[in-house]
Amino acid sequence: MEMKLVILSLLLAVVTADPMMLKEHSSMLADSTINLALNLYKTMVKDQKLSSENLLFSPVVVASSLGVMSLGAKDKTAKQVKSLLNINLRDDVLHPTFSELFNEISNETTRNTTWKIGSRLYGPSSVKFRDDFVQKSKTHYRHDHSKISFRDKRNTIQSINEWASQTTNGKLGEITNDVSGVDGAFFVNAMYFKPHWEERFHETMIDKRGFMVMRTHTVSVPMMHRTGLYNYYEDEVNKVQIVEMPLAHKYSSMVLIMPRYVESLERVEKLLTKEQLNTWFSKLQKRAVGISLPKVNIEVSHDLQKHLQELGLTEAVDKNKADFSGITGKKDLHLSNMFHATAFEWNIEGNPCETDLHAHEEMRSPKLFYADHPYIFLVRDNKTNAILLIGKLVKPKGNNHDEL
């Protein structure tokens, strides 16, 4: 028996150590985040409540919670969870590969970008988590676990909000003031993201400007400005501007997609397909761009359960059908809520600017990217092309509101 375990361990070590295999599998996982990002985004904006509000989520972090579900799901429930991940990998390959990818893209030290991530599974006090499930979900997906008495809604909500605040160093306050169910499992993701620009914005070039939420409603916000060399493309047919701004160490980039004129984002959102994104990315060219961005913080919290349900996750939320026996050993658990909350900060911080940048010939006639109206943004990993975050800024917080 001991010899078999040794041989098995050696075989696993060989597989894990194969960099080409890891690269191939990581690429497949990264590609699945693009599908998840676009499918979930489009499903969410169909919700009338979200169509004109700020929206933000991390497809990679959502995928991590789906990965935890797949660890404990059985039969049809497991098939539905894996269909959302849309990746054909065996469990013994999927979970370690995701761990490898997740650890790399979320490494704050290596990437010099602030990204605090916390994920937790709350279960009712009546169930017992299997030890092997707890260990695997911690190892591969960095998910914590907690028991809660869901009969006491007030304490449940307080506990979730306090944990989210601690996880994000106080950046997230209240992520929910209600829970729709009190007898199932809660998945909660809490994050704080602040990009560290490859070249910082000028601290002396910040002023109050009007952000046009719509043509008849303007909010006064601080705007930060800088001119630099960026990947840029202007889609004349679709009347859209795209600019890519590298983050520190250039491991990832912020991509901004903005309609040329003030309008609802609905038209541009319909353009969001993997093929269209690839077309835009392929046409980006480095050139001088004068960029103005709101210097603001946004806090966004979503309950993703109904949106995931619309994408096909129907068994997991049905207490009579859900099979998470891999979590508890029994069919006594279903998904009640899936909260996903993010605090996102646009600030000037970054590496020092190149001192003789403006002496370059190409800097003489910059394009203008003036983000004074709603736009879509995403953060993508430059190595794997995984989408780390995707969202839209529609209503920045402002000190003054100006009704035109």
C-alpha positions as a Markdown table, in Angstrom:
| # | Residue | x | y | z |
|---|---|---|---|---|
| 1 | Met | 0.0 | 0.0 | 0.0 |
| 2 | Glu | 2.8 | 2.4 | 0.9 |
| 3 | Met | 4.6 | 1.6 | -2.3 |
| 4 | Lys | 1.5 | 2.4 | -4.3 |
| 5 | Leu | 1.2 | 5.8 | -2.6 |
| 6 | Val | 4.9 | 6.6 | -3.3 |
| 7 | Ile | 4.5 | 5.7 | -7.0 |
| 8 | Leu | 1.3 | 7.7 | -7.3 |
| 9 | Ser | 3.0 | 10.7 | -5.6 |
| 10 | Leu | 5.9 | 10.5 | -8.1 |
| 11 | Leu | 3.5 | 10.3 | -11.1 |
| 12 | Leu | 1.6 | 13.4 | -9.8 |
| 13 | Ala | 4.9 | 15.2 | -9.3 |
| 14 | Val | 6.0 | 14.5 | -12.9 |
| 15 | Val | 2.7 | 15.7 | -14.3 |
| 16 | Thr | 2.7 | 18.9 | -12.1 |
| 17 | Ala | 6.3 | 19.6 | -13.1 |
| 18 | Asp | 5.7 | 19.6 | -16.8 |
| 19 | Pro | 5.7 | 23.3 | -17.7 |
| 20 | Met | 4.3 | 22.8 | -21.2 |
| 21 | Met | 1.3 | 20.9 | -19.9 |
| 22 | Leu | 0.7 | 23.5 | -17.2 |
| 23 | Lys | 1.0 | 26.2 | -19.8 |
| 24 | Glu | -1.6 | 24.5 | -22.1 |
| 25 | His | -4.0 | 23.8 | -19.2 |
| 26 | Ser | -3.6 | 27.4 | -17.8 |
| 27 | Ser | -4.3 | 28.7 | -21.3 |
| 28 | Met | -7.5 | 26.7 | -21.4 |
| 29 | Leu | -8.6 | 28.0 | -18.0 |
| 30 | Ala | -7.7 | 31.6 | -19.0 |
| 31 | Asp | -9.8 | 31.2 | -22.1 |
| 32 | Ser | -12.7 | 30.0 | -20.0 |
| 33 | Thr | -12.6 | 33.2 | -18.0 |
| 34 | Ile | -13.2 | 35.2 | -21.1 |
| 35 | Asn | -16.3 | 33.2 | -21.9 |
| 36 | Leu | -17.5 | 33.5 | -18.3 |
| 37 | Ala | -16.8 | 37.2 | -18.2 |
| 38 | Leu | -18.8 | 38.0 | -21.3 |
| 39 | Asn | -21.7 | 35.6 | -20.7 |
| 40 | Leu | -22.1 | 36.8 | -17.1 |
| 41 | Tyr | -21.7 | 40.4 | -18.0 |
| 42 | Lys | -24.3 | 40.3 | -20.7 |
| 43 | Thr | -26.7 | 38.4 | -18.4 |
| 44 | Met | -26.3 | 40.9 | -15.7 |
| 45 | Val | -26.9 | 44.0 | -17.8 |
| 46 | Lys | -30.2 | 42.5 | -19.0 |
| 47 | Asp | -31.4 | 43.1 | -15.4 |
| 48 | Gln | -33.1 | 46.5 | -15.4 |
| 49 | Lys | -31.7 | 47.4 | -12.0 |
| 50 | Leu | -28.1 | 47.0 | -13.3 |
| 51 | Ser | -28.5 | 48.4 | -16.8 |
| 52 | Ser | -27.8 | 52.0 | -15.6 |
| 53 | Glu | -25.6 | 51.2 | -12.5 |
| 54 | Asn | -21.9 | 50.6 | -12.0 |
| 55 | Leu | -21.1 | 46.9 | -12.5 |
| 56 | Leu | -17.9 | 45.0 | -11.6 |
| 57 | Phe | -16.9 | 41.4 | -11.0 |
| 58 | Ser | -13.9 | 39.2 | -11.3 |
| 59 | Pro | -14.4 | 36.2 | -13.7 |
| 60 | Val | -11.4 | 34.5 | -12.2 |
| 61 | Val | -12.7 | 34.8 | -8.6 |
| 62 | Val | -16.2 | 33.7 | -9.7 |
| 63 | Ala | -14.6 | 30.7 | -11.4 |
| 64 | Ser | -12.8 | 29.9 | -8.2 |
| 65 | Ser | -16.1 | 29.6 | -6.4 |
| 66 | Leu | -17.5 | 27.5 | -9.2 |
| 67 | Gly | -14.4 | 25.4 | -8.8 |
| 68 | Val | -15.1 | 24.9 | -5.1 |
| 69 | Met | -18.7 | 23.9 | -6.0 |
| 70 | Ser | -17.4 | 21.4 | -8.5 |
| 71 | Leu | -15.2 | 19.9 | -5.8 |
| 72 | Gly | -18.3 | 19.0 | -3.8 |
| 73 | Ala | -21.0 | 18.6 | -6.5 |
| 74 | Lys | -22.2 | 15.3 | -7.9 |
| 75 | Asp | -24.1 | 14.1 | -10.9 |
| 76 | Lys | -26.3 | 16.7 | -12.7 |
| 77 | Thr | -25.3 | 19.4 | -10.2 |
| 78 | Ala | -21.7 | 18.8 | -11.0 |
| 79 | Lys | -22.3 | 18.8 | -14.8 |
| 80 | Gln | -24.1 | 22.2 | -14.6 |
| 81 | Val | -21.3 | 23.8 | -12.6 |
| 82 | Lys | -18.7 | 22.5 | -15.0 |
| 83 | Ser | -20.7 | 23.7 | -18.0 |
| 84 | Leu | -20.3 | 27.3 | -16.7 |
| 85 | Leu | -16.6 | 26.8 | -16.5 |
| 86 | Asn | -16.7 | 25.5 | -20.0 |
| 87 | Ile | -13.5 | 23.6 | -19.8 |
| 88 | Asn | -12.8 | 19.9 | -20.5 |
| 89 | Leu | -10.3 | 18.9 | -17.9 |
| 90 | Arg | -10.4 | 16.0 | -15.5 |
| 91 | Asp | -10.8 | 17.0 | -11.8 |
| 92 | Asp | -7.3 | 15.9 | -10.9 |
| 93 | Val | -6.0 | 18.3 | -13.5 |
| 94 | Leu | -8.5 | 21.1 | -13.3 |
| 95 | His | -8.1 | 22.0 | -9.6 |
| 96 | Pro | -4.3 | 22.0 | -9.4 |
| 97 | Thr | -4.0 | 23.9 | -12.6 |
| 98 | Phe | -6.5 | 26.5 | -11.4 |
| 99 | Ser | -4.4 | 26.9 | -8.2 |
| 100 | Glu | -1.3 | 27.5 | -10.3 |
| 101 | Leu | -3.0 | 30.1 | -12.5 |
| 102 | Phe | -4.8 | 31.8 | -9.6 |
| 103 | Asn | -1.6 | 32.1 | -7.5 |
| 104 | Glu | 0.3 | 33.6 | -10.4 |
| 105 | Ile | -2.2 | 36.2 | -11.5 |
| 106 | Ser | -3.1 | 37.4 | -7.9 |
| 107 | Asn | 0.5 | 37.7 | -6.7 |
| 108 | Glu | 0.6 | 41.3 | -5.4 |
| 109 | Thr | 4.3 | 41.4 | -4.8 |
| 110 | Thr | 5.3 | 40.1 | -8.2 |
| 111 | Arg | 2.7 | 42.3 | -10.0 |
| 112 | Asn | 3.1 | 45.4 | -7.8 |
| 113 | Thr | -0.7 | 45.9 | -7.9 |
| 114 | Thr | -3.0 | 45.9 | -4.9 |
| 115 | Trp | -5.5 | 43.1 | -5.1 |
| 116 | Lys | -6.9 | 41.8 | -1.8 |
| 117 | Ile | -9.1 | 38.8 | -2.4 |
| 118 | Gly | -11.1 | 36.8 | 0.1 |
| 119 | Ser | -13.5 | 34.0 | -0.6 |
| 120 | Arg | -15.6 | 32.1 | 2.0 |
| 121 | Leu | -18.2 | 29.4 | 2.0 |
| 122 | Tyr | -20.8 | 29.9 | 4.8 |
| 123 | Gly | -22.8 | 26.8 | 5.7 |
| 124 | Pro | -25.7 | 26.3 | 8.1 |
| 125 | Ser | -24.7 | 25.1 | 11.6 |
| 126 | Ser | -26.7 | 21.9 | 11.0 |
| 127 | Val | -24.3 | 20.5 | 8.4 |
| 128 | Lys | -20.7 | 19.2 | 8.7 |
| 129 | Phe | -18.1 | 19.9 | 6.1 |
| 130 | Arg | -16.0 | 16.9 | 5.0 |
| 131 | Asp | -12.4 | 17.3 | 6.0 |
| 132 | Asp | -11.1 | 16.4 | 2.5 |
| 133 | Phe | -13.3 | 19.0 | 0.9 |
| 134 | Val | -12.2 | 21.7 | 3.3 |
| 135 | Gln | -8.6 | 20.9 | 2.7 |
| 136 | Lys | -8.9 | 20.8 | -1.2 |
| 137 | Ser | -10.9 | 24.0 | -1.4 |
| 138 | Lys | -8.3 | 25.8 | 0.8 |
| 139 | Thr | -5.4 | 24.4 | -1.2 |
| 140 | His | -6.6 | 24.9 | -4.7 |
| 141 | Tyr | -9.0 | 27.9 | -4.4 |
| 142 | Arg | -8.0 | 29.6 | -1.1 |
| 143 | His | -11.6 | 29.5 | 0.1 |
| 144 | Asp | -12.3 | 29.8 | 3.9 |
| 145 | His | -15.2 | 28.1 | 5.6 |
| 146 | Ser | -17.5 | 29.2 | 8.3 |
| 147 | Lys | -20.7 | 27.9 | 10.1 |
| 148 | Ile | -23.5 | 30.3 | 10.8 |
| 149 | Ser | -26.9 | 30.1 | 12.3 |
| 150 | Phe | -29.1 | 31.2 | 9.5 |
| 151 | Arg | -32.1 | 31.5 | 11.8 |
| 152 | Asp | -30.6 | 34.7 | 13.0 |
| 153 | Lys | -30.6 | 36.9 | 9.9 |
| 154 | Arg | -29.2 | 40.0 | 11.6 |
| 155 | Asn | -26.1 | 38.2 | 12.9 |
| 156 | Thr | -25.7 | 36.5 | 9.5 |
| 157 | Ile | -25.6 | 39.8 | 7.7 |
| 158 | Gln | -23.4 | 41.4 | 10.3 |
| 159 | Ser | -20.9 | 38.5 | 10.2 |
| 160 | Ile | -20.6 | 38.6 | 6.4 |
| 161 | Asn | -20.1 | 42.4 | 6.3 |
| 162 | Glu | -17.5 | 42.3 | 9.1 |
| 163 | Trp | -15.5 | 39.6 | 7.3 |
| 164 | Ala | -15.7 | 41.5 | 4.0 |
| 165 | Ser | -14.4 | 44.6 | 5.7 |
| 166 | Gln | -11.5 | 42.8 | 7.4 |
| 167 | Thr | -10.6 | 41.1 | 4.1 |
| 168 | Thr | -10.3 | 44.4 | 2.2 |
| 169 | Asn | -8.6 | 46.4 | 5.0 |
| 170 | Gly | -11.9 | 48.3 | 5.6 |
| 171 | Lys | -12.4 | 49.3 | 1.9 |
| 172 | Leu | -15.7 | 47.4 | 1.8 |
| 173 | Gly | -18.3 | 48.3 | 4.4 |
| 174 | Glu | -21.7 | 46.8 | 3.9 |
| 175 | Ile | -21.9 | 44.4 | 1.0 |
| 176 | Thr | -25.4 | 43.3 | 1.8 |
| 177 | Asn | -28.3 | 44.3 | 4.0 |
| 178 | Asp | -30.4 | 41.3 | 3.3 |
| 179 | Val | -30.2 | 37.6 | 2.5 |
| 180 | Ser | -32.8 | 35.9 | 0.3 |
| 181 | Gly | -32.4 | 32.4 | 1.9 |
| 182 | Val | -31.5 | 31.3 | 5.4 |
| 183 | Asp | -31.1 | 27.5 | 5.0 |
| 184 | Gly | -28.5 | 26.9 | 2.4 |
| 185 | Ala | -24.9 | 27.7 | 1.5 |
| 186 | Phe | -23.5 | 31.2 | 0.9 |
| 187 | Phe | -20.5 | 31.8 | -1.3 |
| 188 | Val | -19.0 | 35.3 | -0.6 |
| 189 | Asn | -16.2 | 37.0 | -2.5 |
| 190 | Ala | -14.8 | 40.2 | -1.2 |
| 191 | Met | -12.1 | 42.2 | -3.1 |
| 192 | Tyr | -10.2 | 45.5 | -3.1 |
| 193 | Phe | -8.3 | 46.4 | -6.3 |
| 194 | Lys | -6.1 | 49.4 | -7.0 |
| 195 | Pro | -4.1 | 49.5 | -10.2 |
| 196 | His | -0.5 | 50.7 | -9.9 |
| 197 | Trp | 0.2 | 52.3 | -13.3 |
| 198 | Glu | 3.3 | 51.6 | -15.3 |
| 199 | Glu | 3.6 | 55.4 | -15.5 |
| 200 | Arg | 1.9 | 57.4 | -12.9 |
| 201 | Phe | -0.5 | 60.3 | -13.5 |
| 202 | His | 0.7 | 63.8 | -12.7 |
| 203 | Glu | -0.2 | 64.8 | -9.1 |
| 204 | Thr | -0.3 | 68.5 | -10.1 |
| 205 | Met | -2.7 | 67.8 | -12.9 |
| 206 | Ile | -5.9 | 66.9 | -11.0 |
| 207 | Asp | -8.9 | 69.2 | -11.3 |
| 208 | Lys | -12.7 | 69.1 | -11.0 |
| 209 | Arg | -14.5 | 68.2 | -14.2 |
| 210 | Gly | -18.0 | 67.1 | -15.1 |
| 211 | Phe | -18.7 | 63.4 | -15.7 |
| 212 | Met | -21.8 | 63.1 | -17.9 |
| 213 | Val | -23.9 | 60.3 | -16.5 |
| 214 | Met | -26.3 | 61.1 | -19.2 |
| 215 | Arg | -26.8 | 64.2 | -21.4 |
| 216 | Thr | -29.0 | 65.8 | -18.8 |
| 217 | His | -27.1 | 64.8 | -15.7 |
| 218 | Thr | -23.5 | 65.7 | -14.8 |
| 219 | Val | -21.6 | 64.8 | -11.7 |
| 220 | Ser | -18.6 | 66.8 | -10.6 |
| 221 | Val | -15.5 | 64.6 | -10.0 |
| 222 | Pro | -11.8 | 65.0 | -9.8 |
| 223 | Met | -10.1 | 64.1 | -13.1 |
| 224 | Met | -6.5 | 63.0 | -13.4 |
| 225 | His | -4.5 | 63.6 | -16.6 |
| 226 | Arg | -1.4 | 62.4 | -18.4 |
| 227 | Thr | -0.1 | 62.0 | -21.9 |
| 228 | Gly | 2.0 | 59.0 | -22.8 |
| 229 | Leu | 2.5 | 56.2 | -25.3 |
| 230 | Tyr | -0.3 | 53.7 | -25.2 |
| 231 | Asn | -1.8 | 51.0 | -27.3 |
| 232 | Tyr | -4.8 | 52.7 | -28.9 |
| 233 | Tyr | -7.5 | 52.1 | -31.5 |
| 234 | Glu | -10.5 | 54.0 | -32.8 |
| 235 | Asp | -13.2 | 51.9 | -34.3 |
| 236 | Glu | -14.8 | 54.4 | -36.8 |
| 237 | Val | -17.5 | 52.0 | -37.8 |
| 238 | Asn | -18.7 | 51.3 | -34.3 |
| 239 | Lys | -17.8 | 54.8 | -33.0 |
| 240 | Val | -15.7 | 53.4 | -30.1 |
| 241 | Gln | -12.3 | 54.2 | -28.6 |
| 242 | Ile | -10.1 | 51.6 | -27.0 |
| 243 | Val | -7.0 | 52.3 | -25.0 |
| 244 | Glu | -4.7 | 49.8 | -23.2 |
| 245 | Met | -2.9 | 51.0 | -20.1 |
| 246 | Pro | -0.1 | 48.7 | -18.8 |
| 247 | Leu | 0.0 | 48.2 | -15.0 |
| 248 | Ala | 3.2 | 48.1 | -13.0 |
| 249 | His | 5.7 | 45.5 | -14.3 |
| 250 | Lys | 3.4 | 45.0 | -17.3 |
| 251 | Tyr | 2.1 | 41.7 | -16.2 |
| 252 | Ser | -1.5 | 43.0 | -16.7 |
| 253 | Ser | -3.2 | 45.9 | -18.4 |
| 254 | Met | -6.3 | 48.0 | -17.9 |
| 255 | Val | -8.4 | 48.2 | -21.1 |
| 256 | Leu | -10.9 | 51.0 | -21.5 |
| 257 | Ile | -13.7 | 50.8 | -24.1 |
| 258 | Met | -15.7 | 54.0 | -24.5 |
| 259 | Pro | -18.3 | 55.2 | -27.0 |
| 260 | Arg | -17.2 | 58.3 | -28.8 |
| 261 | Tyr | -20.2 | 60.3 | -27.7 |
| 262 | Val | -22.3 | 60.4 | -24.5 |
| 263 | Glu | -24.8 | 57.5 | -24.7 |
| 264 | Ser | -26.1 | 54.5 | -22.9 |
| 265 | Leu | -23.7 | 51.6 | -22.9 |
| 266 | Glu | -26.3 | 49.2 | -24.3 |
| 267 | Arg | -25.1 | 49.6 | -27.9 |
| 268 | Val | -21.5 | 48.9 | -27.0 |
| 269 | Glu | -22.4 | 46.1 | -24.7 |
| 270 | Lys | -24.0 | 44.3 | -27.6 |
| 271 | Leu | -20.7 | 44.4 | -29.4 |
| 272 | Leu | -18.9 | 42.5 | -26.6 |
| 273 | Thr | -18.0 | 39.1 | -28.0 |
| 274 | Lys | -14.7 | 37.2 | -27.9 |
| 275 | Glu | -14.3 | 37.8 | -31.6 |
| 276 | Gln | -14.9 | 41.5 | -31.3 |
| 277 | Leu | -12.5 | 41.9 | -28.4 |
| 278 | Asn | -9.8 | 40.0 | -30.3 |
| 279 | Thr | -10.4 | 42.2 | -33.3 |
| 280 | Trp | -10.0 | 45.3 | -31.2 |
| 281 | Phe | -6.9 | 44.0 | -29.4 |
| 282 | Ser | -5.3 | 43.0 | -32.7 |
| 283 | Lys | -5.7 | 46.6 | -34.1 |
| 284 | Leu | -4.2 | 48.4 | -31.0 |
| 285 | Gln | -1.2 | 50.4 | -32.0 |
| 286 | Lys | 1.2 | 52.3 | -29.8 |
| 287 | Arg | 0.9 | 56.0 | -30.2 |
| 288 | Ala | 0.7 | 59.2 | -28.1 |
| 289 | Val | -2.6 | 59.5 | -26.2 |
| 290 | Gly | -3.7 | 62.2 | -23.8 |
| 291 | Ile | -5.8 | 60.4 | -21.1 |
| 292 | Ser | -8.1 | 61.9 | -18.6 |
| 293 | Leu | -9.7 | 59.5 | -16.1 |
| 294 | Pro | -12.0 | 60.1 | -13.0 |
| 295 | Lys | -10.0 | 59.8 | -9.8 |
| 296 | Val | -12.7 | 58.0 | -7.9 |
| 297 | Asn | -13.5 | 54.9 | -5.8 |
| 298 | Ile | -16.4 | 52.6 | -6.5 |
| 299 | Glu | -17.9 | 49.9 | -4.3 |
| 300 | Val | -20.0 | 47.4 | -6.1 |
| 301 | Ser | -21.8 | 44.4 | -4.6 |
| 302 | His | -23.8 | 41.8 | -6.6 |
| 303 | Asp | -25.7 | 38.7 | -5.7 |
| 304 | Leu | -24.8 | 36.5 | -8.6 |
| 305 | Gln | -27.0 | 33.6 | -7.9 |
| 306 | Lys | -29.9 | 34.5 | -10.2 |
| 307 | His | -27.5 | 35.5 | -13.0 |
| 308 | Leu | -25.7 | 32.2 | -12.7 |
| 309 | Gln | -29.1 | 30.5 | -12.6 |
| 310 | Glu | -30.0 | 32.1 | -15.9 |
| 311 | Leu | -26.8 | 30.7 | -17.4 |
| 312 | Gly | -27.8 | 27.2 | -16.4 |
| 313 | Leu | -27.0 | 26.7 | -12.7 |
| 314 | Thr | -30.5 | 25.5 | -11.8 |
| 315 | Glu | -29.8 | 22.3 | -9.9 |
| 316 | Ala | -27.5 | 23.9 | -7.3 |
| 317 | Val | -30.1 | 26.4 | -6.1 |
| 318 | Asp | -33.0 | 23.8 | -5.8 |
| 319 | Lys | -33.0 | 22.3 | -2.3 |
| 320 | Asn | -34.9 | 19.3 | -3.7 |
| 321 | Lys | -32.4 | 18.6 | -6.5 |
| 322 | Ala | -29.0 | 20.0 | -5.4 |
| 323 | Asp | -26.4 | 17.3 | -4.8 |
| 324 | Phe | -23.4 | 18.7 | -2.9 |
| 325 | Ser | -22.8 | 15.5 | -1.1 |
| 326 | Gly | -19.1 | 15.9 | -1.7 |
| 327 | Ile | -19.2 | 18.8 | 0.7 |
| 328 | Thr | -21.1 | 17.3 | 3.5 |
| 329 | Gly | -21.4 | 13.6 | 2.7 |
| 330 | Lys | -25.2 | 14.0 | 2.3 |
| 331 | Lys | -27.6 | 15.7 | 0.0 |
| 332 | Asp | -28.5 | 18.3 | 2.6 |
| 333 | Leu | -27.1 | 21.5 | 1.1 |
| 334 | His | -28.0 | 23.8 | -1.7 |
| 335 | Leu | -26.9 | 27.3 | -2.9 |
| 336 | Ser | -28.8 | 30.1 | -1.2 |
| 337 | Asn | -26.7 | 33.2 | -2.2 |
| 338 | Met | -23.5 | 34.1 | -4.0 |
| 339 | Phe | -22.3 | 37.6 | -3.0 |
| 340 | His | -19.6 | 39.1 | -5.0 |
| 341 | Ala | -18.3 | 42.5 | -3.8 |
| 342 | Thr | -15.4 | 44.7 | -5.0 |
| 343 | Ala | -13.9 | 48.1 | -4.0 |
| 344 | Phe | -12.1 | 49.6 | -6.9 |
| 345 | Glu | -9.8 | 52.6 | -6.8 |
| 346 | Trp | -8.7 | 54.8 | -9.6 |
| 347 | Asn | -5.7 | 56.8 | -8.4 |
| 348 | Ile | -2.5 | 58.5 | -9.7 |
| 349 | Glu | -0.1 | 56.0 | -8.2 |
| 350 | Gly | 2.5 | 54.3 | -10.4 |
| 351 | Asn | 6.0 | 54.2 | -11.6 |
| 352 | Pro | 7.9 | 57.5 | -12.3 |
| 353 | Cys | 7.3 | 58.9 | -15.7 |
| 354 | Glu | 10.0 | 58.9 | -18.4 |
| 355 | Thr | 11.7 | 62.3 | -18.0 |
| 356 | Asp | 12.3 | 62.9 | -21.7 |
| 357 | Leu | 9.1 | 61.4 | -23.0 |
| 358 | His | 7.7 | 64.6 | -24.5 |
| 359 | Ala | 10.9 | 65.0 | -26.6 |
| 360 | His | 9.8 | 62.0 | -28.7 |
| 361 | Glu | 8.6 | 62.9 | -32.2 |
| 362 | Glu | 5.4 | 60.8 | -31.8 |
| 363 | Met | 4.3 | 62.9 | -28.8 |
| 364 | Arg | 3.5 | 66.0 | -30.8 |
| 365 | Ser | 0.0 | 65.1 | -31.9 |
| 366 | Pro | -1.6 | 62.9 | -29.3 |
| 367 | Lys | -5.1 | 61.3 | -29.6 |
| 368 | Leu | -7.5 | 62.3 | -26.8 |
| 369 | Phe | -9.2 | 59.7 | -24.6 |
| 370 | Tyr | -11.3 | 61.9 | -22.3 |
| 371 | Ala | -13.3 | 59.6 | -20.0 |
| 372 | Asp | -16.1 | 62.0 | -19.0 |
| 373 | His | -19.0 | 59.7 | -19.8 |
| 374 | Pro | -19.8 | 56.0 | -19.1 |
| 375 | Tyr | -17.3 | 53.4 | -20.3 |
| 376 | Ile | -16.5 | 49.7 | -20.0 |
| 377 | Phe | -13.2 | 48.6 | -18.5 |
| 378 | Leu | -11.4 | 45.3 | -18.0 |
| 379 | Val | -8.2 | 44.1 | -16.5 |
| 380 | Arg | -6.5 | 41.4 | -18.4 |
| 381 | Asp | -3.5 | 39.2 | -17.8 |
| 382 | Asn | -0.9 | 39.8 | -20.5 |
| 383 | Lys | 0.6 | 36.3 | -20.2 |
| 384 | Thr | -2.5 | 34.2 | -20.5 |
| 385 | Asn | -5.1 | 36.8 | -21.6 |
| 386 | Ala | -7.3 | 35.8 | -18.7 |
| 387 | Ile | -9.8 | 38.5 | -17.8 |
| 388 | Leu | -9.1 | 39.4 | -14.1 |
| 389 | Leu | -11.9 | 42.0 | -13.8 |
| 390 | Ile | -14.6 | 43.4 | -16.0 |
| 391 | Gly | -17.1 | 46.2 | -15.3 |
| 392 | Lys | -18.5 | 49.5 | -16.3 |
| 393 | Leu | -18.4 | 53.0 | -14.7 |
| 394 | Val | -21.7 | 54.7 | -15.1 |
| 395 | Lys | -22.2 | 56.7 | -11.9 |
| 396 | Pro | -19.0 | 57.9 | -10.2 |
| 397 | Lys | -19.4 | 59.3 | -6.7 |
| 398 | Gly | -19.2 | 63.1 | -6.9 |
| 399 | Asn | -19.4 | 65.9 | -4.4 |
| 400 | Asn | -21.8 | 67.9 | -6.4 |
| 401 | His | -24.5 | 67.0 | -8.8 |
| 402 | Asp | -25.4 | 69.3 | -11.6 |
| 403 | Glu | -28.8 | 68.9 | -13.3 |
| 404 | Leu | -28.5 | 70.4 | -16.8 |
